[in-house]
C-alpha cells in the first residue's frame, strides 16, 4: 500500500497521559513510541519532540474533550487529523495504549483516516454558547415541572388553567403565594392579558391547602429560575456578539420557513459558514445523521434507521421542520404530506429536516436567500402521474370517469 506521509505521528489521548508514536519512512527509517502528560508544559514538550522528528502530519482520536487542548497546542505547527473512534477501531484482543498509537500512525501514513470536521476557533466558541444555552433552557423546564409538582401537592390546579405557569399571570400568583396570600379571589385577580377571561376557573383552581413547606419549596425553585433566566440573558448577549461578524449569513437562513433567529444561530454554530469543508450537501446531511445508514448484505437492506450523530443540530432541525410543515403554501409541507402517507410522520419529518439542511448548505455556500418551490411542485413535476392518482381515487369512490381517463 502506498505511503502518503513519510513522517507522521499517531497520538492515543487520555485524560492524564498521551502515548505518541512517530513513524518515519524517509531516511533514517525508524519508529519511536513515547508517553507524555497532559499539562501545558508536557504538551509543549510533545510538540518539540514531534518537531525534532520533522513530523508533518499528526492524527489523534476524538476522546471526549481531552483532545481539544492537544489540538490547540499542535495546530499551529502540524497538519492535524481528528479521527472518529468508530472508524479506526483496532483488531479486538490487541488493544493497548502503545498498539493504539502505532495503529493510528500506520493508518495516517497510508491515508486511511478520514478527518472529522473541526470548526474554526470562533465557531467553536459560538457552539459552546449555543449548547450551554440549550442546557440552561432545559434546566428552566425541569424547575418548572418541579414547581408544578409542588402546586399539585398543595392541590393548586394552576397548570390546568394556565398554559405557562411561569408566564406573567402565573408568576404574579406564585409570588403572591410565596408572600403568604391564600385567598383564591385575590390570587385570581392577579391574572393579566387573556388569562382574565378565566377568572372563575382560576378562583376554583387556586383553592387548595398551602403550607409553609410549600411556600419554601416554591421560593427556592423560583430563585433558581430567576438566576437561570439572568444567565440566559447574558448568554443571548454573548451569542449576539459572537454572531456579529457573520450576521449577514445567519440572516439568510431565517428566510427559510420554520427557521427562527435562534435556530439559525444553532445551525451556524454547528456547521459554520464555510461549506467548502463538506464536498457536497449529501456529506453534510450524512454528518448530521439525517440520512439512512448503509446496512446492506446479500442484496438486502437490513436497517434504514438514521445514525446516532449530530445530536445538537439534529434536534434543532427537527423542531424547525415541525414549524415549517405548518406553512400550507410551502414545498416542505408538500414533501411532508407526500412521505407521511407512505412512511409515517417520523420518517417524513426527518426527510424535511434533511431538505432544510440541504437548502442551508447551498444558501451558505452561495450567499443566496431561500427560494421556495411551492406546494404544487410535485404536481408540476409529473402532471400525468397526479392525474392518474386522482382518477384512481375517484374510481375507488365509485365515480365513473371514462372520458377523463380517455383524455389522459
C-alpha positions as CSV (number, residue, x, y, z in Angstrom):
1,X,0.0,0.0,0.0
2,X,1.3,3.4,-0.9
3,X,2.7,5.6,1.8
4,X,1.3,9.2,1.6
5,X,3.0,10.7,4.6
6,X,6.6,9.7,5.2
7,X,6.9,11.5,8.6
8,X,3.8,11.4,10.7
9,X,2.7,10.5,14.2
10,X,-0.3,9.0,16.0
11,X,-1.5,10.0,19.4
12,X,-3.5,7.9,21.8
13,X,-5.0,10.7,24.1
14,X,-6.3,10.1,27.6
15,X,-7.2,12.4,30.5
16,X,-3.8,12.4,32.1
17,X,-1.5,10.7,29.6
18,X,-0.7,10.7,25.9
19,X,1.0,7.9,24.1
20,X,2.7,9.2,20.9
21,X,4.1,7.1,18.1
22,X,6.4,8.7,15.5
23,X,6.6,6.8,12.2
24,X,9.3,7.9,9.8
25,X,9.8,6.1,6.4
26,X,12.3,8.6,4.9
27,X,15.9,8.1,6.0
28,X,16.7,7.5,8.7
29,X,13.8,5.0,8.9
30,X,12.6,4.4,12.4
31,X,9.6,4.2,14.7
32,X,9.6,5.5,18.2
33,X,7.0,5.5,21.0
34,X,6.9,7.8,24.0
35,X,4.5,8.9,26.7
36,X,3.7,12.4,27.8
37,X,1.5,14.1,30.4
38,X,-1.4,16.4,29.5
39,X,-0.2,19.5,31.3
40,X,0.7,22.5,29.2
41,X,4.4,22.0,29.8
42,X,4.2,18.4,28.8
43,X,2.2,19.3,25.6
44,X,4.8,21.8,24.6
45,X,7.4,19.1,25.1
46,X,5.4,16.8,22.9
47,X,5.3,19.5,20.2
48,X,9.1,19.9,20.4
49,X,9.6,16.1,20.2
50,X,7.4,15.9,17.1
51,X,9.3,18.8,15.5
52,X,12.6,17.0,16.2
53,X,11.5,14.1,14.1
54,X,10.3,16.5,11.3
55,X,6.7,15.3,11.5
56,X,4.3,16.9,9.1
57,X,1.0,15.2,10.0
58,X,-0.3,14.2,13.4
59,X,-3.5,12.1,14.0
60,X,-5.4,11.7,17.2
61,X,-8.6,10.1,18.3
62,X,-11.6,12.2,19.4
63,X,-11.7,11.1,23.0
64,X,-14.3,13.1,25.0
65,X,-12.9,16.7,25.4
66,X,-9.3,15.6,26.1
67,X,-8.2,16.0,22.5
68,X,-9.0,19.8,22.5
69,X,-6.0,21.1,24.5
70,X,-3.7,18.9,22.5
71,X,-5.2,20.2,19.3
72,X,-4.8,23.9,20.4
73,X,-1.1,23.4,21.2
74,X,-0.2,21.5,18.0
75,X,-2.4,23.1,15.3
76,X,0.0,26.0,14.6
77,X,2.9,23.7,13.7
78,X,1.4,20.5,12.2
79,X,-1.3,19.3,9.9
80,X,-3.7,17.7,12.3
81,X,-6.2,14.9,11.7
82,X,-9.0,14.2,14.2
83,X,-10.3,10.6,13.8
84,X,-13.7,9.2,14.7
85,X,-13.1,6.3,17.1
86,X,-15.5,4.1,15.3
87,X,-13.6,4.5,12.0
88,X,-10.1,3.5,13.4
89,X,-11.0,0.6,15.7
90,X,-8.1,-1.9,16.0
91,X,-8.3,-5.7,15.9
92,X,-10.1,-7.0,19.1
93,X,-7.8,-8.6,21.6
94,X,-4.8,-6.5,20.7
95,X,-5.7,-3.2,22.4
96,X,-3.0,-1.4,24.4
97,X,-2.1,2.3,24.5
98,X,1.1,1.6,22.6
99,X,-0.6,-0.5,20.0
100,X,-3.3,2.1,19.5
101,X,-0.8,4.9,18.9
102,X,1.1,2.7,16.5
103,X,-2.1,1.7,14.7
104,X,-3.2,5.4,14.3
105,X,0.2,6.3,13.0
106,X,0.1,3.4,10.5
107,X,-3.3,4.4,9.2
108,X,-2.4,8.0,8.9
109,X,0.8,7.2,6.9
110,X,-1.3,5.4,4.3
111,X,-4.1,8.0,4.2
112,X,-6.7,5.7,5.7
113,X,-8.1,8.2,8.3
114,X,-11.0,10.4,7.3
115,X,-10.6,13.7,9.2
116,X,-13.6,14.8,11.3
117,X,-15.0,18.3,11.0
118,X,-13.3,20.7,13.4
119,X,-14.7,24.3,13.0
120,X,-12.5,27.4,13.4
121,X,-12.0,28.8,16.9
122,X,-14.7,31.5,16.5
123,X,-17.3,28.9,15.5
124,X,-16.2,26.6,18.4
125,X,-16.8,29.4,20.9
126,X,-20.2,30.2,19.3
127,X,-21.0,26.4,19.5
128,X,-20.1,26.4,23.3
129,X,-22.5,29.3,23.8
130,X,-25.5,27.9,22.0
131,X,-25.1,24.4,23.5
132,X,-24.8,25.9,27.0
133,X,-28.0,28.0,26.3
134,X,-29.9,24.8,25.4
135,X,-28.8,23.1,28.6
136,X,-29.9,26.1,30.7
137,X,-33.3,26.2,28.9
138,X,-33.7,22.5,29.8
139,X,-32.9,23.3,33.5
140,X,-35.6,26.0,33.5
141,X,-38.1,23.5,32.1
142,X,-37.1,21.0,34.8
143,X,-37.6,23.5,37.6
144,X,-41.0,24.5,36.0
145,X,-42.0,20.8,36.3
146,X,-40.9,20.7,39.9
147,X,-42.9,23.9,40.7
148,X,-46.0,22.2,39.2
149,X,-45.3,19.1,41.4
150,X,-45.3,21.4,44.5
151,X,-48.6,23.0,43.3
152,X,-50.2,19.6,42.8
153,X,-49.1,18.6,46.3
154,X,-50.9,21.7,47.6
155,X,-53.9,20.9,45.4
156,X,-53.5,24.1,43.3
157,X,-54.6,23.3,39.8
158,X,-52.9,26.3,38.2
159,X,-51.3,24.2,35.4
160,X,-54.7,23.0,34.4
161,X,-55.9,26.6,33.6
162,X,-52.8,28.4,32.5
163,X,-50.7,27.2,29.6
164,X,-47.5,28.6,31.2
165,X,-47.2,28.5,35.0
166,X,-44.1,30.8,34.8
167,X,-45.8,33.3,32.5
168,X,-46.7,36.8,33.7
169,X,-50.0,35.8,35.3
170,X,-48.6,32.6,36.8
171,X,-45.5,34.2,38.1
172,X,-47.6,37.0,39.8
173,X,-49.7,34.4,41.5
174,X,-46.7,32.3,42.6
175,X,-45.0,35.4,44.1
176,X,-48.2,36.2,46.0
177,X,-48.5,32.6,47.3
178,X,-44.8,32.8,48.5
179,X,-45.6,36.1,50.2
180,X,-48.4,34.4,52.2
181,X,-51.5,35.1,50.2
182,X,-54.1,32.3,50.3
183,X,-57.4,34.0,49.2
184,X,-58.3,32.5,45.8
185,X,-60.2,35.6,44.8
186,X,-57.2,37.9,45.3
187,X,-54.9,35.5,43.7
188,X,-57.2,35.1,40.6
189,X,-57.3,38.9,40.4
190,X,-53.6,39.0,39.5
191,X,-54.3,37.5,36.1
192,X,-53.1,39.5,33.1
193,X,-54.0,39.6,29.5
194,X,-56.2,36.8,28.1
195,X,-55.9,35.0,31.5
196,X,-58.5,37.5,32.8
197,X,-61.2,35.6,30.9
198,X,-60.5,32.6,33.1
199,X,-61.1,34.3,36.4
200,X,-63.8,31.8,37.5
201,X,-61.6,28.8,36.7
202,X,-58.6,30.4,38.4
203,X,-60.6,31.0,41.6
204,X,-61.5,27.3,41.7
205,X,-58.0,26.1,40.7
206,X,-56.4,28.3,43.4
207,X,-58.5,26.9,46.2
208,X,-56.1,24.4,47.9
209,X,-54.1,23.6,51.0
210,X,-51.0,25.7,51.1
211,X,-48.5,25.1,53.9
212,X,-45.3,26.8,54.9
213,X,-43.3,23.9,53.4
214,X,-44.9,24.6,50.0
215,X,-44.0,28.3,50.2
216,X,-40.4,27.4,51.0
217,X,-40.2,25.0,48.0
218,X,-41.8,27.4,45.6
219,X,-39.4,30.2,46.8
220,X,-36.3,28.1,46.3
221,X,-37.3,27.0,42.8
222,X,-38.3,30.5,41.7
223,X,-34.9,31.8,42.9
224,X,-33.2,29.2,40.8
225,X,-35.4,30.0,37.8
226,X,-34.6,33.7,38.2
227,X,-30.9,33.0,38.3
228,X,-31.1,30.8,35.2
229,X,-33.0,33.5,33.3
230,X,-30.5,36.1,34.1
231,X,-27.7,33.8,32.9
232,X,-29.7,33.2,29.7
233,X,-29.9,36.9,29.1
234,X,-26.2,37.2,29.4
235,X,-25.7,34.2,27.1
236,X,-28.0,35.7,24.5
237,X,-25.9,38.9,24.5
238,X,-22.7,36.8,24.1
239,X,-24.3,34.9,21.2
240,X,-25.3,38.1,19.5
241,X,-21.7,39.5,19.9
242,X,-20.2,36.3,18.5
243,X,-22.6,36.3,15.5
244,X,-21.9,39.9,14.6
245,X,-19.1,39.1,12.1
246,X,-21.3,36.6,10.3
247,X,-24.7,38.2,10.9
248,X,-25.5,38.5,7.2
249,X,-25.0,34.8,6.5
250,X,-27.1,33.9,9.6
251,X,-30.0,36.1,8.4
252,X,-30.1,34.2,5.1
253,X,-31.2,31.1,7.0
254,X,-34.2,32.9,8.5
255,X,-35.7,33.3,5.1
256,X,-36.5,29.6,5.2
257,X,-39.9,28.6,6.7
258,X,-39.6,27.4,10.3
259,X,-36.2,28.8,10.9
260,X,-36.1,31.4,13.7
261,X,-33.1,33.5,14.7
262,X,-32.3,31.0,17.5
263,X,-32.4,28.1,15.1
264,X,-30.2,29.9,12.6
265,X,-27.6,30.7,15.2
266,X,-27.6,27.0,16.3
267,X,-27.1,25.8,12.7
268,X,-24.3,28.3,12.1
269,X,-22.7,27.3,15.4
270,X,-22.7,23.6,14.5
271,X,-21.7,23.7,10.8
272,X,-20.0,27.1,10.4
273,X,-20.4,29.3,7.3
274,X,-17.5,27.8,5.2
275,X,-19.2,25.0,3.2
276,X,-16.0,24.0,1.4
277,X,-15.3,21.7,4.3
278,X,-18.1,19.4,3.0
279,X,-17.7,18.1,-0.6
280,X,-21.5,18.0,-1.2
281,X,-24.7,18.7,0.6
282,X,-25.1,14.9,1.0
283,X,-21.9,14.7,3.0
284,X,-23.3,17.4,5.3
285,X,-26.6,15.6,5.7
286,X,-24.8,12.4,6.5
287,X,-22.6,14.1,9.0
288,X,-25.6,15.5,10.8
289,X,-27.2,12.0,11.0
290,X,-30.3,12.8,8.9
291,X,-30.0,10.2,6.2
292,X,-30.5,6.3,6.4
293,X,-27.4,4.3,7.3
294,X,-25.7,2.0,4.8
295,X,-26.5,-1.5,6.1
296,X,-26.8,-4.0,3.3
297,X,-25.9,-7.6,3.0
298,X,-26.6,-10.3,0.3
299,X,-28.6,-7.7,-1.6
300,X,-30.9,-7.0,1.3
301,X,-31.1,-3.7,3.3
302,X,-31.2,-4.8,6.9
303,X,-31.8,-1.4,8.5
304,X,-32.7,2.2,7.4
305,X,-32.5,3.8,10.8
306,X,-30.5,7.0,11.0
307,X,-27.2,7.1,12.8
308,X,-26.8,8.4,16.3
309,X,-24.9,11.5,15.5
310,X,-25.4,15.3,15.1
311,X,-27.2,15.4,18.4
312,X,-27.3,19.2,18.8
313,X,-28.1,20.2,15.2
314,X,-30.5,17.3,14.5
315,X,-32.9,18.2,17.3
316,X,-32.9,21.8,16.3
317,X,-33.6,21.0,12.7
318,X,-36.4,18.5,13.6
319,X,-38.0,21.2,15.8
320,X,-37.7,23.7,12.9
321,X,-39.2,21.1,10.5
322,X,-42.3,20.7,12.6
323,X,-42.8,24.5,12.3
324,X,-42.1,24.6,8.6
325,X,-44.6,21.9,7.7
326,X,-47.4,24.2,9.1
327,X,-46.8,26.7,6.3
328,X,-49.5,25.4,3.9
329,X,-48.1,27.0,0.8
330,X,-44.5,25.7,1.2
331,X,-42.7,22.9,-0.6
332,X,-41.7,21.5,2.8
333,X,-45.3,20.8,3.8
334,X,-46.0,19.1,0.4
335,X,-42.9,16.9,0.9
336,X,-44.0,16.1,4.4
337,X,-47.5,15.0,3.4
338,X,-46.2,13.1,0.4
339,X,-43.8,11.0,2.5
340,X,-46.1,10.7,5.6
341,X,-48.7,8.9,3.5
342,X,-46.2,6.1,2.7
343,X,-43.7,6.0,5.5
344,X,-45.3,7.7,8.5
345,X,-44.8,11.1,10.2
346,X,-41.5,10.4,11.9
347,X,-39.6,9.4,8.7
348,X,-41.3,12.3,6.9
349,X,-40.2,14.9,9.4
350,X,-36.6,13.6,9.2
351,X,-36.8,13.9,5.4
352,X,-38.0,17.5,5.8
353,X,-35.2,18.3,8.2
354,X,-32.7,16.8,5.7
355,X,-34.1,19.0,3.0
356,X,-33.8,22.1,5.2
357,X,-30.1,21.3,5.9
358,X,-29.5,20.8,2.2
359,X,-31.0,24.2,1.5
360,X,-28.9,25.7,4.2
361,X,-25.8,24.2,2.6
362,X,-26.5,25.9,-0.7
363,X,-27.6,29.2,0.9
364,X,-24.4,29.5,3.0
365,X,-22.2,28.4,0.1
366,X,-23.7,30.7,-2.5
367,X,-24.9,33.6,-0.2
368,X,-28.5,33.4,-1.5
369,X,-31.9,33.6,0.2
370,X,-34.3,30.6,0.3
371,X,-36.3,30.0,-2.9
372,X,-39.4,28.0,-2.1
373,X,-40.5,25.6,-4.8
374,X,-44.2,25.9,-3.7
375,X,-46.7,23.4,-2.6
376,X,-47.6,22.5,-6.2
377,X,-44.0,21.4,-7.0
378,X,-44.7,17.7,-7.1
379,X,-47.8,18.1,-9.2
380,X,-45.9,20.2,-11.7
381,X,-43.1,17.7,-11.8
382,X,-45.3,14.9,-13.2
383,X,-48.8,16.0,-14.1
384,X,-49.8,12.7,-15.7
385,X,-48.9,10.8,-12.5
386,X,-51.0,13.2,-10.4
387,X,-53.9,12.8,-12.8
388,X,-53.8,9.0,-12.8
389,X,-53.7,9.1,-9.0
390,X,-56.7,11.3,-8.7
391,X,-58.6,9.3,-11.3
392,X,-57.9,6.1,-9.4
393,X,-59.1,7.8,-6.2
394,X,-62.4,8.9,-7.9
395,X,-62.9,5.3,-9.2
396,X,-62.3,3.9,-5.8
397,X,-65.1,6.2,-4.5
398,X,-67.5,4.8,-7.2
399,X,-67.3,7.7,-9.8
400,X,-67.4,6.9,-13.5
401,X,-64.9,8.9,-15.3
402,X,-64.3,7.2,-18.7
403,X,-64.0,10.4,-20.7
404,X,-61.3,11.8,-18.4
405,X,-59.5,8.5,-18.4
406,X,-59.5,8.5,-22.2
407,X,-58.2,12.1,-22.2
408,X,-55.1,11.1,-20.2
